[in-house]
Amino acid sequence: MSDLSGRTLFKRIKPLIKVFVIVDSYLPRKLNNFLFVSLRGIGGKVGIVIRYILVKNLAKKCGDNVVIKENVYISNIEKLELGDNISIHPMCYFECSGGLMIGNNVSIAHSSSILTSTHTYSDFNLPIKYNEILKKTVVIHDDVWIGCGVRILCGVHIDTRCIIGANSLVNKSVDSFSIYGGVPAKKNKIFSMKKKKLFKITNSAYFQVRQLQGQLNYFSAYFDVIAVAPKGEGWEELQKQQARCIPVKMSRAINPIFDLITLFQLVKLFIKEKPTIVHSHTPKAGLLGMLAAWIARVPIRMHTVTGFPLTTATGIKKQILRFTERLTYACATNVYPNSQKMCDIICSMGIGNPKKMLVIGNGGSNGIDTAFYSRNATQDIKISTFDFTFGFVGRIFYEKGINELVASFIRLQKDYPNIGLRLIGFMEENLYPVDDWVKQEISTNSHIEFVGFQQDVRPYLMGCEAFVFPSYREGFPNVVMQAGALELPQIVTDINGCNEIIVQNKNGIIVPPQDEHALYKAMKYFLDNPNEVKRMAKNARAMITSRYERNKFWKLMLEEYYRQIKNRIK
């Protein structure tokens, strides 16, 4: 059952297993423990299913497709955590008093032992057997193969994608992508597995640091990660990530000569480095990255569609963008729109092959760290002095709808004199700046609090009563997810991403883009209906945590990387 056919079988009978798990949960824990011990000798698939049902209710955590074969002994099972797709073969012994965590896609061969406690011997006045027992958690990360007869001692961490040779004694933590063997186990330098190279390309270092926050560190456990971006804002922080950083000059604006130079640099880089995967984000990085990767014959070329300026462009600019998007998708082996609606738009416009398209999870480029974006995570709240404060996070420029937002706020001030508007983000002076009167109003209106760019937006958002995001276009806005996780009801425009995160009248209100009057009415509705605001706020966090948890997104992305490697690397 641990192979592919086993996964298929598990999926087929999962609904039935769920029923049995629920029924079994009503039995006393002591009875379930007794049944687990008594029935551990039953072989075949029937025994596997019985043990799985019991473990689902006995273990601290148990994922899908966990195969525990006959005569496996587990003590302190309440401290055992199991991921997905795990096989534990006969005659294994797990002592879990100190905590045992086993990740996804792990195979443990027969007659292996894992100990999470050990005797100390420092007190000479007592026999060793009566000395203090030391307990330390054992962690086995994803994609690990443990050979038969292996002994793993307390406190050991076995990192991602490791092989432990048969009859080994593991008394120290183990590095990722390695083969260990012997007594005590040592790394086999000859057979250590070389990580495949994963290039992440964006048109700014800031995007990798903020929009893809945590990805480089997460994927570095599985790949040799190289981050490619122009120097500038966020570069120093990018260099602190667990990835090799290579600077390239890249312009966000259309500049044929400059872009050709960048293209040449990328082709040269890919030929030299020979990456397995090139994964681009943002339109310009996508165009140059995918074209260069195609020229250099990189086997896996992945582009995530984050921004889609084609939707708001007009005239000759629209024709140019249509051509560049079509070229990007043609050069890519796989395209990942960050929402289902964007996928539908791309396919309906005929600029991309539907067979190449895939939306990861429920959309987005990175998910959200819901533990970090929580009201319990920080006490440093920047309380507003006004009765009701609307918050905004993003660049202060024309396409974010700042003109309409400020205009609507000024109208509201006439009838609601004690309201506030908090703007969080840096003022864009070059690309699509806001109107001069808006700048003047931001700088002179005492009820508009412009706090500039903030590394941590949580204290500022938690000091608001609602979040407003009247953008003209987006990929899949992180700030909307962040505000929702912080329990803020929202007013957003009916654009890609926003109209999937927000459900009308459930966790917010959706208004047409570039419609000042509609925005004014929605903001006024929030001010006039405090009970509705509270109701939407109550729904906000749960709707984010259930759909956009970051760790879930990363795991799905990792599975997609491995799937492409399996399909395209011979």
Secondary structure, DSSP 4 states (H G I P E B T S, - for coil): --SHHHHHHHHHHHHHHHHHHHHHTTS-HHHHHHHHHHTTT--HHHHHHHHHHHHHHHSSEE-SSEEE-TT-EEESGGGEEE-SSEEE-TT-EEE-TT-EEE-SSEEE-TT-EEESEEE----TTS-GGGSPEEE--EEE-SSEEE-TT-EE-TT-EE-SSEEE-TT-EE-S-B-SS-EEETTTTEE-TTTPPPPPEEEEE-S-HHIIIIITTTHHHHHTTTSEEEEEE-SSTTHHHHTTSSSEEEE----SS--HHHHHHHHHHHHHHHHHH--SEEEEESHHHHHHHHHHHHHTT-SEEEEEE---GGGT--HHHHHHHHHHHHHHHHH-SEEEESSHHHHHHHHHHT-S-GGGB---TTS-SS-B-TTTSSTTS-------SSSEEEEEES-BSGGGTHHHHHHHHHHHHHH-TTEEEEEESPBPSSSSPPPHHHHHHHHH-TTEEEEE--S--HHHHHT-SEEEE--S--SS-HHHHHHHHTT--EEEESSTTHHHHS-BTTTEEEE-TT-HHHHHHHHHHHHH-HHHHHHHHHHHHHHHHHHHBHHHHHHHHHHHHHHHHHHH--
